[in-house]
Amino acid sequence: MTRTQRLNRLADLLTGQRFSSQEELARALGREGHPVTQATLSRDLRSLGVIKRPGADGRPSYELPGPAVEQLDRDRQMLDLRSFVNELRIAQNLVVVRTPPGHANAVGRAIDLQGFGEVVGTIAGDDTVLVVAADHASAKRFSKRLDLLAGRAMGAGK
């Protein structure tokens, strides 16, 4: 089971049932054939923005803060951008972002979650993210901003 699938299943469980401990949640996932460690479950709950609050009966239980949408924290996004952006190349209104194999999805997701105004959308493969900007000037602005966020030398690979 992938992390995304596990987060979706966890959100489904929290929407349909009340759980007062991580042990209860871990057992429920285990019964479904998806064993999880306490550390992983704790990170997953944090990623989903789950809170623990008392119910009407006074017994605390885990709750989703709203719609079940994964909310990667800023540190994780920055780690993906700093660690995995290897090269940027501009072609008109497109920016090609090269990553190590298997990391394009994480980088594309981090770009999406950063909310760059210049970005119309992203498409991620295995080691490449295609970023579509509104125009050439927007592509250049995005590329410079991503260079700064990734901690790379400005102008490399352009």
C-alpha positions as CSV (number, residue, x, y, z in Angstrom):
1,M,0.0,0.0,0.0
2,T,1.4,3.4,-1.0
3,R,1.5,6.3,1.4
4,T,-1.3,8.1,-0.5
5,Q,-3.5,5.0,-0.4
6,R,-2.8,4.6,3.4
7,L,-3.7,8.2,4.0
8,N,-6.9,7.9,2.0
9,R,-7.8,4.7,3.9
10,L,-7.0,6.4,7.2
11,A,-9.2,9.4,6.3
12,D,-12.0,7.0,5.4
13,L,-11.7,5.2,8.8
14,L,-11.7,8.5,10.6
15,T,-14.8,9.7,8.7
16,G,-16.8,6.5,9.5
17,Q,-15.7,5.6,13.1
18,R,-14.5,7.0,16.3
19,F,-11.0,6.1,17.5
20,S,-9.6,7.3,20.9
21,S,-6.1,6.0,20.4
22,Q,-3.4,5.4,17.8
23,E,-3.4,1.7,18.9
24,E,-7.1,1.4,17.9
25,L,-6.4,3.0,14.5
26,A,-3.3,0.8,13.9
27,R,-5.4,-2.3,14.8
28,A,-8.1,-1.3,12.3
29,L,-5.6,-0.8,9.5
30,G,-4.0,-4.1,10.5
31,R,-7.3,-6.0,10.3
32,E,-7.6,-4.7,6.7
33,G,-4.2,-6.1,5.9
34,H,-2.3,-2.8,6.2
35,P,-0.1,-3.1,9.2
36,V,1.5,0.2,10.3
37,T,4.0,1.3,12.9
38,Q,3.1,3.9,15.5
39,A,5.7,6.3,14.1
40,T,4.2,6.0,10.6
41,L,0.7,6.4,11.9
42,S,1.7,9.5,13.9
43,R,3.2,11.1,10.8
44,D,0.2,10.2,8.8
45,L,-2.2,11.8,11.3
46,R,0.0,14.9,11.3
47,S,0.0,15.0,7.5
48,L,-3.8,14.8,7.5
49,G,-4.1,17.6,10.1
50,V,-6.0,15.2,12.4
51,I,-6.8,16.6,15.9
52,K,-7.9,14.8,19.1
53,R,-10.8,16.4,20.9
54,P,-13.5,15.3,23.4
55,G,-16.7,14.1,21.9
56,A,-20.2,14.7,23.3
57,D,-19.6,11.9,25.8
58,G,-16.4,13.5,27.0
59,R,-14.2,10.7,25.6
60,P,-11.5,12.1,23.3
61,S,-11.3,10.9,19.7
62,Y,-9.4,11.7,16.5
63,E,-11.1,13.9,14.0
64,L,-10.3,15.3,10.6
65,P,-10.1,19.1,10.5
66,G,-12.4,19.3,7.5
67,P,-12.3,17.6,4.1
68,A,-9.8,14.7,4.0
69,V,-7.1,16.4,2.1
70,E,-3.4,15.7,2.7
71,Q,-1.7,18.8,4.0
72,L,2.1,18.2,3.6
73,D,3.9,20.5,6.0
74,R,6.2,23.2,4.7
75,D,9.3,21.5,6.0
76,R,8.5,18.3,3.9
77,Q,7.9,20.4,0.8
78,M,11.1,22.3,1.3
79,L,13.0,19.1,1.8
80,D,11.7,17.7,-1.4
81,L,12.6,20.8,-3.3
82,R,16.1,21.2,-1.8
83,S,17.0,17.5,-2.1
84,F,15.6,16.5,-5.4
85,V,15.7,19.5,-7.9
86,N,18.8,18.7,-10.0
87,E,18.3,20.9,-13.1
88,L,15.9,23.4,-14.5
89,R,15.5,24.2,-18.2
90,I,13.1,26.8,-19.8
91,A,11.5,26.3,-23.2
92,Q,9.1,29.2,-23.9
93,N,6.4,28.9,-21.2
94,L,7.5,25.5,-20.0
95,V,10.0,24.6,-17.3
96,V,11.5,21.1,-17.3
97,V,12.6,20.1,-13.8
98,R,14.9,17.1,-13.6
99,T,15.1,15.0,-10.4
100,P,16.7,11.7,-9.4
101,P,14.7,8.7,-10.6
102,G,11.5,8.2,-8.5
103,H,11.3,11.7,-7.1
104,A,9.5,13.7,-9.7
105,N,6.1,13.1,-8.1
106,A,7.2,14.5,-4.8
107,V,8.8,17.5,-6.4
108,G,5.7,18.1,-8.6
109,R,3.4,17.9,-5.5
110,A,5.7,20.3,-3.6
111,I,5.5,22.7,-6.5
112,D,1.7,22.4,-6.6
113,L,1.4,22.9,-2.8
114,Q,3.7,26.0,-2.8
115,G,1.0,27.9,-4.8
116,F,3.3,29.6,-7.3
117,G,1.2,32.1,-9.1
118,E,3.1,31.7,-12.3
119,V,2.3,28.0,-12.5
120,V,-0.7,26.8,-14.5
121,G,-0.1,23.1,-13.8
122,T,2.5,20.4,-13.5
123,I,2.9,16.9,-14.9
124,A,5.3,14.5,-13.2
125,G,7.0,11.4,-14.6
126,D,9.7,9.3,-13.0
127,D,12.6,11.8,-13.1
128,T,11.1,14.8,-14.8
129,V,8.4,17.4,-13.9
130,L,6.9,19.5,-16.7
131,V,5.8,22.8,-15.3
132,V,3.4,24.9,-17.5
133,A,3.6,28.6,-16.9
134,A,1.3,31.3,-18.4
135,D,4.1,32.7,-20.6
136,H,7.9,32.9,-21.1
137,A,8.3,35.7,-18.5
138,S,6.3,33.7,-15.9
139,A,8.4,30.6,-16.7
140,K,11.6,32.7,-16.0
141,R,10.1,34.1,-12.7
142,F,9.1,30.6,-11.6
143,S,12.5,29.1,-12.4
144,K,14.3,31.8,-10.4
145,R,12.0,31.3,-7.4
146,L,12.4,27.5,-7.6
147,D,16.2,28.0,-7.8
148,L,16.1,30.1,-4.6
149,L,13.8,27.6,-2.8
150,A,15.9,24.7,-3.9
151,G,19.1,26.4,-2.7
152,R,20.6,26.2,-6.1
153,A,22.9,28.6,-7.8
154,M,20.9,31.0,-9.9
155,G,21.0,30.5,-13.7
156,A,22.2,26.9,-13.6
157,G,21.0,24.8,-16.6
158,K,19.2,27.7,-18.4
